[in-house]
């Protein structure tokens, strides 16, 4: 991979660096490492990453949110920063506090026991559990009531269920919430979710977080790949104190986010390396398969050529055997040689392509076909040939083309007394 050193030590290619800068310009996020992590989470798809950030700013669930069961929440009190502000009416201290805590504890025990018994009973009876309310609608109703009561100057409420906000976070109250600095800090660092404790979604969330009396703020962070409560802010507090406490929690546990981002970046690099290795392996595999295919084609072509040559050789052998039989059978077609002193005898000298000479006497009344068979039966004669005169040169038609053709005699062909004829190999 082509890494460059002039990208803040982030180990990015030129194309990835350009996408990080474009993402930073479009979203206004100043921290370049956050921009890099968001783009990595979206496989460097700039359009999808920007759209998700816009959704988060508007409080809409991102593409990672789902309606499935929320991730397991680690609620380790020993590892949490807990801030408690007693109620202004004095109910958070003394006998009233003890009485309220006791009543709340008993209520939670009874409520949880009753709900558990109902769920077990419905499961045993095979009845499908259908919630009577819509969790998302309850959240939206709470946001509407809050804005009607306290105004619209508040952090962007996450407009989804508690399951959705946990899944999104894992990928990544009066005047206090109306304070501009608080609003700005929360919008820049958190996914902010809220719901009324009077709704079913709110009660379920309260039980999951083991929250006390409202208002209650729990800060969760991805720690050891699990959503973990790292801070609790319970009770009313002014904007400066609220902001100070949140910053303390962030500074204390920000290392977990840094570690998670580093792990995610390392996983992204490993995936990229594995992808390149897989691509190289597949390319090598395709090359080997192509070589094997060409080798098989060559082998098949050689086999076909061998079979073709064998067939041709066999056909040639059969043709030669047939010619030999024909030559043997053609011996009877040659008439007896006349005497030297016969008055109609014609002495013919044949010059073969090999340079050898044949001599034979024929009668003038003999057919040129007899001359052909004499030469054809000789062992040194070509298989396919023609007979021509010396001068003037002409080809003698020694065999009829069809049954109606008539072959001339030696006398009709103009052959007298002594003649020299040339045998021309037609296969040469």
C-alpha positions as CSV (number, residue, x, y, z in Angstrom):
1,X,0.0,0.0,0.0
2,X,1.2,3.5,-0.7
3,X,1.4,5.3,2.6
4,X,2.6,8.9,2.9
5,X,4.2,10.6,5.8
6,X,2.6,14.0,5.3
7,X,-0.8,13.1,6.6
8,X,-0.4,13.7,10.3
9,X,1.1,10.2,10.9
10,X,-2.3,8.7,10.3
11,X,-0.9,6.2,7.7
12,X,-3.3,7.2,5.0
13,X,-3.0,7.1,1.2
14,X,-3.3,10.3,-0.8
15,X,-6.9,9.4,-1.8
16,X,-7.9,8.7,1.8
17,X,-6.2,12.0,3.0
18,X,-8.3,13.9,0.5
19,X,-11.5,12.2,1.7
20,X,-10.6,13.1,5.3
21,X,-10.1,16.8,4.4
22,X,-13.4,16.8,2.4
23,X,-15.2,15.2,5.3
24,X,-13.7,17.7,7.7
25,X,-14.9,20.6,5.6
26,X,-18.4,19.2,5.1
27,X,-19.0,18.3,8.8
28,X,-17.0,20.9,10.6
29,X,-15.4,18.3,12.9
30,X,-12.0,19.7,13.8
31,X,-10.4,16.5,15.1
32,X,-8.9,14.8,12.1
33,X,-8.6,11.5,13.9
34,X,-12.3,11.4,14.4
35,X,-12.8,12.1,10.7
36,X,-10.6,9.3,9.9
37,X,-12.3,6.8,12.2
38,X,-15.8,7.7,10.9
39,X,-14.6,7.2,7.3
40,X,-13.0,3.9,8.2
41,X,-16.2,2.8,9.8
42,X,-18.0,3.4,6.5
43,X,-15.3,1.8,4.3
44,X,-14.1,5.2,3.1
45,X,-17.5,6.0,1.5
46,X,-17.6,9.8,1.9
47,X,-21.2,10.2,1.0
48,X,-22.5,7.7,3.5
49,X,-20.2,9.0,6.3
50,X,-21.4,12.6,5.8
51,X,-25.0,11.5,5.7
52,X,-24.7,9.6,9.0
53,X,-23.1,12.7,10.7
54,X,-26.1,14.8,9.5
55,X,-28.5,12.2,10.8
56,X,-26.7,12.2,14.2
57,X,-26.9,16.0,14.4
58,X,-30.6,15.9,13.7
59,X,-31.1,13.1,16.2
60,X,-31.9,10.5,13.7
61,X,-30.7,6.9,14.0
62,X,-27.7,6.1,11.8
63,X,-27.4,3.2,9.4
64,X,-26.1,1.1,12.2
65,X,-29.1,1.5,14.5
66,X,-31.5,-1.4,14.8
67,X,-34.6,-2.4,16.7
68,X,-32.8,-5.5,18.0
69,X,-32.2,-6.1,21.7
70,X,-29.7,-3.5,23.1
71,X,-26.1,-4.6,23.8
72,X,-25.3,-5.9,27.3
73,X,-24.6,-3.0,29.6
74,X,-21.7,-3.4,32.1
75,X,-22.8,-1.7,35.3
76,X,-19.7,-1.9,37.5
77,X,-20.1,0.7,40.3
78,X,-16.4,0.3,41.2
79,X,-15.3,1.7,37.8
80,X,-17.7,4.6,37.6
81,X,-17.6,8.3,38.5
82,X,-20.8,9.0,40.4
83,X,-22.1,12.5,41.0
84,X,-25.0,13.0,43.3
85,X,-27.0,16.2,43.8
86,X,-29.8,15.9,46.4
87,X,-33.2,17.2,45.4
88,X,-34.0,20.8,46.1
89,X,-37.1,19.9,48.2
90,X,-34.9,18.1,50.8
91,X,-36.2,14.6,49.9
92,X,-32.7,13.5,49.1
93,X,-31.5,13.6,52.7
94,X,-32.4,12.4,56.2
95,X,-35.5,10.3,56.9
96,X,-37.3,11.4,53.7
97,X,-34.4,10.2,51.6
98,X,-34.3,6.9,53.5
99,X,-38.1,6.4,53.1
100,X,-38.1,7.3,49.4
101,X,-35.2,5.0,48.7
102,X,-36.9,2.2,50.6
103,X,-40.2,2.7,48.8
104,X,-38.4,2.9,45.5
105,X,-36.4,-0.3,46.2
106,X,-39.6,-2.2,47.2
107,X,-41.4,-0.9,44.1
108,X,-38.6,-2.0,41.8
109,X,-38.5,-5.5,43.4
110,X,-42.2,-5.9,43.1
111,X,-42.4,-4.5,39.6
112,X,-39.5,-6.6,38.3
113,X,-40.8,-9.7,40.0
114,X,-44.3,-9.3,38.5
115,X,-42.9,-8.5,35.0
116,X,-40.7,-11.6,35.2
117,X,-43.6,-13.9,36.3
118,X,-45.7,-12.5,33.5
119,X,-43.0,-13.1,30.9
120,X,-42.4,-16.6,32.1
121,X,-46.1,-17.4,32.1
122,X,-46.6,-16.0,28.6
123,X,-43.6,-18.0,27.4
124,X,-44.9,-21.2,28.9
125,X,-48.3,-20.6,27.4
126,X,-46.7,-19.9,24.0
127,X,-48.2,-16.4,23.8
128,X,-46.2,-14.0,21.7
129,X,-45.2,-10.9,23.6
130,X,-46.4,-7.7,21.9
131,X,-45.6,-4.4,23.6
132,X,-48.6,-2.3,24.1
133,X,-46.7,0.9,23.3
134,X,-44.3,2.1,20.6
135,X,-40.9,2.9,22.2
136,X,-40.0,5.3,19.5
137,X,-43.2,7.1,19.8
138,X,-42.7,7.5,23.6
139,X,-39.3,9.0,23.0
140,X,-40.6,11.5,20.4
141,X,-43.5,12.4,22.8
142,X,-40.9,13.1,25.6
143,X,-38.9,15.3,23.2
144,X,-42.1,17.2,22.3
145,X,-43.1,17.7,25.9
146,X,-39.6,18.8,26.8
147,X,-39.5,21.4,24.1
148,X,-43.0,22.7,24.9
149,X,-41.9,23.1,28.6
150,X,-38.3,24.3,28.4
151,X,-37.8,25.5,24.8
152,X,-35.7,24.2,21.9
153,X,-32.3,25.3,23.1
154,X,-31.0,21.9,24.2
155,X,-28.6,19.1,23.0
156,X,-29.9,17.3,20.0
157,X,-32.1,14.5,21.3
158,X,-31.5,11.1,19.7
159,X,-34.8,10.4,18.0
160,X,-34.7,6.6,18.4
161,X,-35.1,3.8,20.9
162,X,-32.6,3.0,23.7
163,X,-31.5,-0.1,21.7
164,X,-30.8,2.1,18.7
165,X,-28.8,4.7,20.6
166,X,-26.7,2.0,22.2
167,X,-26.0,0.3,18.9
168,X,-25.1,3.7,17.4
169,X,-22.9,4.6,20.4
170,X,-21.1,1.4,20.1
171,X,-20.2,2.4,16.6
172,X,-18.7,5.3,17.9
173,X,-33.4,19.4,32.2
174,X,-34.1,22.6,32.7
175,X,-31.7,25.5,32.4
176,X,-28.7,23.2,32.5
177,X,-29.6,21.5,29.1
178,X,-30.5,24.9,27.7
179,X,-27.0,26.4,28.3
180,X,-25.3,26.9,24.9
181,X,-21.9,25.6,26.1
182,X,-23.5,22.5,27.4
183,X,-25.4,22.0,24.2
184,X,-22.3,22.5,22.1
185,X,-20.2,20.1,24.2
186,X,-22.8,17.4,24.2
187,X,-23.4,17.7,20.5
188,X,-19.7,17.4,19.8
189,X,-18.9,14.5,22.0
190,X,-22.0,12.4,22.7
191,X,-25.1,10.7,21.3
192,X,-27.7,12.2,23.5
193,X,-30.8,10.2,24.3
194,X,-33.7,10.9,26.7
195,X,-37.0,9.5,27.7
196,X,-39.7,10.0,30.3
197,X,-39.6,7.5,33.3
198,X,-43.4,7.4,33.1
199,X,-43.3,5.6,29.7
200,X,-42.6,1.9,29.3
201,X,-39.4,2.6,27.3
202,X,-38.3,4.9,30.1
203,X,-39.0,2.3,32.9
204,X,-37.2,-0.4,31.0
205,X,-34.2,1.8,30.5
206,X,-34.3,2.9,34.2
207,X,-34.2,-0.8,35.2
208,X,-31.4,-1.6,32.8
209,X,-29.3,1.3,34.2
210,X,-30.4,0.8,37.8
211,X,-31.1,4.5,37.9
212,X,-32.2,6.4,40.9
213,X,-34.6,9.3,41.0
214,X,-34.8,11.7,38.0
215,X,-33.2,13.6,36.5
216,X,-30.6,11.0,35.9
217,X,-27.7,11.0,33.3
218,X,-25.7,8.0,32.6
219,X,-22.6,8.2,30.5
220,X,-21.7,5.0,28.5
221,X,-18.6,4.2,26.6
222,X,-17.3,1.3,24.5
223,X,-14.9,-0.5,26.8
224,X,-13.5,-3.9,26.1
225,X,-16.0,-4.1,23.2
226,X,-19.0,-3.7,25.5
227,X,-21.1,-0.7,26.4
228,X,-20.1,0.2,29.9
229,X,-21.5,2.8,32.3
230,X,-18.5,5.0,33.3
231,X,-20.4,8.0,34.8
232,X,-23.6,8.8,36.7
233,X,-25.0,12.3,37.2
234,X,-28.0,12.2,39.4
235,X,-30.1,15.2,40.6
236,X,-30.1,18.8,39.5
237,X,-27.0,20.8,39.0
238,X,-26.1,24.1,37.3
239,X,-24.6,24.3,33.8
240,X,-21.0,24.9,34.9
241,X,-21.0,22.0,37.4
242,X,-22.7,19.7,35.0
243,X,-20.2,20.5,32.3
244,X,-17.3,20.1,34.7
245,X,-18.5,16.7,35.7
246,X,-19.0,15.5,32.2
247,X,-15.6,16.7,31.2
248,X,-14.1,14.9,34.1
249,X,-15.7,11.6,33.0
250,X,-14.6,12.2,29.4
251,X,-11.0,12.9,30.3
252,X,-11.0,9.9,32.7
253,X,-12.3,7.4,30.1
254,X,-11.4,8.9,26.8
255,X,-8.5,6.5,26.7
256,X,-11.1,3.7,26.0
257,X,-12.3,5.5,22.9
258,X,-8.8,6.1,21.7
259,X,-8.0,2.4,22.3
260,X,-11.2,1.4,20.5
261,X,-10.4,3.7,17.6
262,X,-6.9,2.3,17.4
263,X,-8.2,-1.2,17.5
264,X,-10.7,-0.4,14.8
265,X,-8.0,1.3,12.7
266,X,-5.7,-1.7,13.1
267,X,-8.6,-4.1,12.1
268,X,-9.2,-1.9,9.1
269,X,-5.5,-2.1,8.1
270,X,-5.6,-5.9,8.7
271,X,-8.7,-6.3,6.6
272,X,-7.1,-4.2,3.8
273,X,-4.0,-6.3,4.0
274,X,-6.0,-9.5,3.9
275,X,-8.0,-8.2,1.0
276,X,-4.9,-7.5,-0.9
277,X,-3.5,-10.9,-0.1
278,X,-6.7,-12.5,-1.1
279,X,-6.7,-10.6,-4.4
280,X,-3.1,-11.6,-5.0
281,X,-4.0,-15.2,-4.2
282,X,-7.0,-15.2,-6.5
283,X,-4.9,-13.6,-9.2
284,X,-2.3,-16.2,-8.8
285,X,-4.9,-18.9,-8.7
286,X,-6.5,-17.6,-11.9
287,X,-3.1,-17.5,-13.6
288,X,-2.4,-21.1,-12.5
289,X,-5.9,-22.1,-13.8
290,X,-5.2,-20.4,-17.1
291,X,-1.8,-22.2,-17.4
292,X,-3.5,-25.5,-16.6
293,X,-6.2,-24.7,-19.1
294,X,-3.6,-23.9,-21.8
295,X,-1.7,-27.0,-20.9
296,X,-4.8,-29.2,-21.2
297,X,-5.7,-27.6,-24.5
298,X,-2.2,-28.2,-25.8
299,X,-2.3,-31.7,-24.6
300,X,-5.7,-32.2,-26.2
301,X,-4.5,-30.7,-29.4
302,X,-1.4,-32.9,-29.5
303,X,-3.5,-35.9,-28.8
304,X,-5.9,-35.0,-31.7
305,X,-2.9,-34.3,-34.0
306,X,-1.4,-37.7,-33.0
307,X,-4.7,-39.4,-33.8
308,X,-5.0,-37.5,-37.1
309,X,-1.5,-38.6,-38.1
310,X,-2.2,-42.2,-37.1
311,X,-5.4,-42.1,-39.3
312,X,-3.5,-40.5,-42.2
313,X,-0.7,-43.0,-41.8
314,X,-3.2,-45.9,-41.7
315,X,-5.0,-44.5,-44.7
316,X,-1.7,-44.1,-46.6
317,X,-0.8,-47.6,-45.7
318,X,-4.1,-48.9,-46.9
319,X,-3.8,-46.9,-50.1
320,X,-0.3,-48.3,-50.8
321,X,-1.5,-51.8,-50.1
322,X,-4.4,-51.2,-52.5
323,X,-2.0,-49.9,-55.2
324,X,0.3,-52.9,-54.7
325,X,-2.7,-55.2,-55.2
326,X,-3.8,-53.2,-58.2
327,X,-0.3,-53.4,-59.7
328,X,-0.2,-57.2,-59.2
329,X,-3.6,-57.6,-60.7
330,X,-2.6,-55.3,-63.7
331,X,0.2,-57.6,-64.8
332,X,-2.4,-59.7,-66.7
333,X,-3.5,-56.6,-68.6
334,X,-0.1,-56.2,-70.3
335,X,0.0,-58.1,-73.7
336,X,3.0,-60.4,-74.5
337,X,6.1,-58.7,-76.0
338,X,6.4,-59.2,-79.8
339,X,9.6,-60.5,-81.4
340,X,12.4,-58.2,-82.4
341,X,11.9,-58.9,-86.0
342,X,8.1,-58.4,-86.0
343,X,7.2,-55.8,-88.8
344,X,4.7,-54.0,-86.6
345,X,6.9,-53.8,-83.5
346,X,7.5,-50.4,-81.9
347,X,10.5,-50.2,-79.6
348,X,9.7,-47.8,-76.7
349,X,12.2,-46.5,-74.2
350,X,10.7,-45.1,-70.9
351,X,12.6,-42.6,-68.8
352,X,11.5,-42.7,-65.1
353,X,11.7,-39.8,-62.6
354,X,14.4,-41.7,-60.7
355,X,16.6,-41.6,-63.8
356,X,16.3,-45.3,-64.6
357,X,15.2,-46.6,-68.0
358,X,12.7,-49.2,-69.2
359,X,12.6,-50.7,-72.6
360,X,9.8,-52.7,-74.2
361,X,8.4,-53.6,-77.6
362,X,4.7,-53.2,-78.4
363,X,2.7,-53.7,-81.6
364,X,1.3,-50.7,-83.4
365,X,-2.1,-52.2,-82.8
366,X,-1.6,-52.2,-79.0
367,X,-3.6,-49.7,-77.0
368,X,-1.9,-46.9,-75.1
369,X,-3.6,-48.4,-72.0
370,X,-1.3,-51.5,-72.5
371,X,1.6,-49.1,-72.4
372,X,0.3,-47.5,-69.1
373,X,-0.2,-50.8,-67.4
374,X,3.4,-51.9,-68.3
375,X,4.8,-48.8,-66.6
376,X,2.3,-49.0,-63.7
377,X,3.3,-52.6,-62.9
378,X,7.0,-51.8,-62.6
379,X,8.3,-51.5,-59.0
380,X,10.1,-48.3,-59.7
381,X,7.2,-46.5,-61.3
382,X,5.4,-43.7,-59.5
383,X,2.0,-44.3,-58.1
384,X,0.4,-41.5,-60.1
385,X,2.0,-40.4,-63.3
386,X,1.5,-39.3,-66.8
387,X,3.3,-40.2,-70.1
388,X,4.5,-37.6,-72.4
389,X,6.4,-37.6,-75.8
390,X,9.8,-35.9,-76.3
391,X,9.2,-33.6,-79.2
392,X,6.8,-32.1,-79.7
393,X,5.8,-32.6,-76.1
394,X,2.3,-33.9,-75.6
395,X,0.5,-35.9,-73.0
396,X,-0.7,-39.3,-74.1
397,X,-4.2,-40.2,-72.9
398,X,-3.5,-43.7,-71.8
399,X,-6.6,-44.3,-69.7
400,X,-10.2,-43.4,-70.6
401,X,-12.0,-40.8,-68.5
402,X,-15.3,-42.8,-68.8
403,X,-16.6,-45.8,-70.6
404,X,-17.5,-43.9,-73.8
405,X,-14.0,-42.6,-74.2
406,X,-11.7,-44.6,-76.6
407,X,-8.0,-45.0,-76.0
408,X,-5.8,-44.7,-79.1
409,X,-3.5,-47.3,-80.4
410,X,0.2,-46.7,-80.7
411,X,-0.1,-46.2,-84.4
412,X,-3.0,-43.7,-84.0
413,X,-1.0,-41.9,-81.4
414,X,1.8,-41.4,-83.9
415,X,4.3,-43.8,-82.3
416,X,6.5,-45.6,-84.9
417,X,9.5,-47.8,-84.8
418,X,11.6,-46.3,-81.9
419,X,10.2,-43.9,-79.4
420,X,11.3,-42.3,-76.2
421,X,8.6,-41.5,-73.7
422,X,8.9,-39.6,-70.3
423,X,7.2,-40.7,-67.1
424,X,6.2,-37.6,-65.0
425,X,5.4,-38.2,-61.3
426,X,2.1,-36.4,-60.5
427,X,2.8,-36.6,-56.7
428,X,6.1,-34.7,-56.9
